[in-house]
Amino acid sequence: MATASQWIAGARPRTLPAAVAPVVAGTGAALFADGAVWWKAAVCLILSLALQIGVNYANDYSDGVKGTDDDRVGPMRLVGSGTASAGAVKRAAFTCFGIGGALGLVLAATSGWWLLVVGVAAIAAAWFYTGGSTPYGYRALGEVSVFVFFGLVAVLGTTYVQVGAFTWPSLAAAIGVGSLACAILVANNLRDIPTDTVSGKRTLAVVLGDRRTRAFFIVLLVVALLTVWWLASYTPSALFGLLAFPWALRAATPVARGERGLALLPTLRDTGLAELVYAIGIAVGLAIGA
C-alpha cells in the first residue's frame, strides 16, 4: 500500500507549475483588461491543478498496465513500481477529473454553458493521452495537446471567465505559457527516448530523434521569451517576464550539452520554474500596465 509521500511523488509535483502558470498569466491578462474576478481565478487554479494531477495519475495507470514503465529512467511511477494497485491509481485519476468537472460546472454556470464542451474535451484529452486502445500520446501528438490545453485553453479560458472576452494580451501569454508547458513534455520525452523506443511508445521525441528533439526544446524556450516582446507592445512592464531567462538558460544547458537520462531531471525542474516565473512576471507587468 502506497504511503502519502509516495502518492505525492506519483502526482509528479515538478509538473504542477504547468497548471499554476496559465491561471496566473490569464489572470494577469484579466487585470490588464480591468476585469479580474478573484474567486473565479481561484476556481480556475484548483481546476487546473486537479486536471494536472489527474492526468499524471492517469498516465501512471495507463503506462503501468501497458508495461511501458517497466524500465523507466525517471521518477517513480506508482503502478510500474508495484507501489500501488492499478485500480487505486485509476480511481485517484478519476477523482481528480471529477473535482475538475465539478469546478468546471461552476464556471460554466456563471460564464457560459458552452464551456462544458471545452471541459469535456480537456478531460477526454487527459485520459486518452496514454489511455484507451489508441492513445494519442503514443502517436507523437502529446505536445500538441499540452500546447492547446495547458496553453491556449487554460490561459484564454482563465481570462474569458473573468472578463467575458478573449484579448490579444491573453493570446500572447497563452502562446508563451503553452510553449514552456510543451517544453516540459519535450524534456521528459527526450530523457525517455531509449526506453520509449524499446517499448514501442512513439512520442514526438522518438519520431524526431535525439538531435532534433534538443533543437525543438530550445526553439520552444525562444518562442516563449519572444512573446514577452509582443506583450511589451501593450505595456513595457510586461518585460518582467524576461526574469524567467536565467531558469530557461539553466534548463537549456544540459540539453545543449547532450546530457541523457537522469542528468536531464534538472532540465525538467528548471523548465517548470521558468514557466512559473514567466507567468508571474508577465502577470505583474500586465497588472502594473493596467
RAHU-V326140 format. One record per residue. N is the residue number from 1. RES is the residue in three letters. PSI is psi in whole degrees, 0 to 359 (none if undefined). NEAR is the number of other C-alpha atoms within 12 Angstrom. Layout:
n=<N N>
res=<RES RES>
psi=<PSI PSI>
near=<NEAR NEAR>
//
This chain:
n=<1 2 3 4 5 6 7 8 9 10 11 12 13 14 15 16 17 18 19 20 21 22 23 24 25 26 27 28 29 30 31 32 33 34 35 36 37 38 39 40 41 42 43 44 45 46 47 48 49 50 51 52 53 54 55 56 57 58 59 60 61 62 63 64 65 66 67 68 69 70 71 72 73 74 75 76 77 78 79 80 81 82 83 84 85 86 87 88 89 90 91 92 93 94 95 96 97 98 99 100 101 102 103 104 105 106 107 108 109 110 111 112 113 114 115 116 117 118 119 120 121 122 123 124 125 126 127 128 129 130 131 132 133 134 135 136 137 138 139 140 141 142 143 144 145 146 147 148 149 150 151 152 153 154 155 156 157 158 159 160 161 162 163 164 165 166 167 168 169 170 171 172 173 174 175 176 177 178 179 180 181 182 183 184 185 186 187 188 189 190 191 192 193 194 195 196 197 198 199 200 201 202 203 204 205 206 207 208 209 210 211 212 213 214 215 216 217 218 219 220 221 222 223 224 225 226 227 228 229 230 231 232 233 234 235 236 237 238 239 240 241 242 243 244 245 246 247 248 249 250 251 252 253 254 255 256 257 258 259 260 261 262 263 264 265 266 267 268 269 270 271 272 273 274 275 276 277 278 279 280 281 282 283 284 285 286 287 288 289 290>
res=<MET ALA THR ALA SER GLN TRP ILE ALA GLY ALA ARG PRO ARG THR LEU PRO ALA ALA VAL ALA PRO VAL VAL ALA GLY THR GLY ALA ALA LEU PHE ALA ASP GLY ALA VAL TRP TRP LYS ALA ALA VAL CYS LEU ILE LEU SER LEU ALA LEU GLN ILE GLY VAL ASN TYR ALA ASN ASP TYR SER ASP GLY VAL LYS GLY THR ASP ASP ASP ARG VAL GLY PRO MET ARG LEU VAL GLY SER GLY THR ALA SER ALA GLY ALA VAL LYS ARG ALA ALA PHE THR CYS PHE GLY ILE GLY GLY ALA LEU GLY LEU VAL LEU ALA ALA THR SER GLY TRP TRP LEU LEU VAL VAL GLY VAL ALA ALA ILE ALA ALA ALA TRP PHE TYR THR GLY GLY SER THR PRO TYR GLY TYR ARG ALA LEU GLY GLU VAL SER VAL PHE VAL PHE PHE GLY LEU VAL ALA VAL LEU GLY THR THR TYR VAL GLN VAL GLY ALA PHE THR TRP PRO SER LEU ALA ALA ALA ILE GLY VAL GLY SER LEU ALA CYS ALA ILE LEU VAL ALA ASN ASN LEU ARG ASP ILE PRO THR ASP THR VAL SER GLY LYS ARG THR LEU ALA VAL VAL LEU GLY ASP ARG ARG THR ARG ALA PHE PHE ILE VAL LEU LEU VAL VAL ALA LEU LEU THR VAL TRP TRP LEU ALA SER TYR THR PRO SER ALA LEU PHE GLY LEU LEU ALA PHE PRO TRP ALA LEU ARG ALA ALA THR PRO VAL ALA ARG GLY GLU ARG GLY LEU ALA LEU LEU PRO THR LEU ARG ASP THR GLY LEU ALA GLU LEU VAL TYR ALA ILE GLY ILE ALA VAL GLY LEU ALA ILE GLY ALA>
psi=<129 143 170 319 327 325 320 316 321 335 351 66 337 344 351 333 333 341 325 318 313 327 320 312 316 324 325 318 325 320 320 329 10 38 24 135 106 325 327 323 319 319 318 320 311 319 314 317 319 317 321 314 322 316 328 316 321 319 321 313 307 315 325 313 337 347 8 353 6 327 40 141 327 204 159 141 140 312 314 327 351 10 324 154 154 320 318 319 322 318 322 319 313 335 316 317 323 318 314 319 319 318 326 324 320 313 321 321 333 350 350 124 342 341 340 323 318 317 316 318 321 317 319 318 322 318 314 4 310 356 169 180 337 69 132 342 339 3 32 27 5 317 324 314 317 316 318 309 326 6 278 305 314 315 308 321 319 318 315 314 341 323 350 19 159 143 156 318 324 327 316 316 322 320 318 312 318 322 319 322 319 322 326 314 321 316 319 314 331 315 324 8 311 312 325 325 316 320 354 15 105 78 171 325 320 319 315 327 167 308 312 331 320 319 320 320 313 319 319 319 318 317 316 316 328 330 339 321 325 312 327 341 342 322 125 336 346 346 349 337 337 352 342 348 316 321 322 318 318 325 323 336 309 327 314 330 351 20 154 166 225 338 347 356 320 330 319 313 312 330 319 318 321 318 317 315 320 310 316 317 312 328 315 317 317 324 318 318 334 none>
near=<16 21 12 13 15 22 27 23 24 38 33 33 26 33 43 36 37 51 45 42 46 56 51 47 55 58 48 49 51 42 32 32 29 21 26 31 27 22 18 33 36 24 31 44 35 31 37 43 33 36 47 43 42 42 48 45 45 44 44 47 41 36 39 33 28 24 26 31 31 23 23 30 26 32 30 28 38 41 35 30 28 24 25 28 24 29 21 22 38 30 20 31 34 29 22 31 36 23 27 33 32 24 30 39 25 24 35 28 16 22 23 21 17 18 28 24 17 25 34 24 23 36 36 26 34 40 37 27 37 37 29 21 16 18 27 27 36 32 24 29 28 37 36 26 35 39 34 32 40 51 43 39 36 47 48 42 49 54 44 39 40 38 29 24 24 26 32 26 42 46 34 40 57 51 42 50 59 48 46 58 53 44 50 46 41 48 50 44 43 44 37 37 35 27 27 33 25 18 22 22 32 30 38 36 38 34 24 21 24 29 21 20 33 36 25 31 41 32 24 34 45 27 27 40 41 28 35 41 26 27 40 28 19 28 25 23 27 38 32 29 42 36 26 34 29 21 28 40 25 26 37 37 26 29 39 24 16 21 22 27 27 21 23 34 31 30 43 44 35 36 48 43 38 43 53 39 37 50 52 34 37 52 46 31 37 39 30 23 26 22>
//
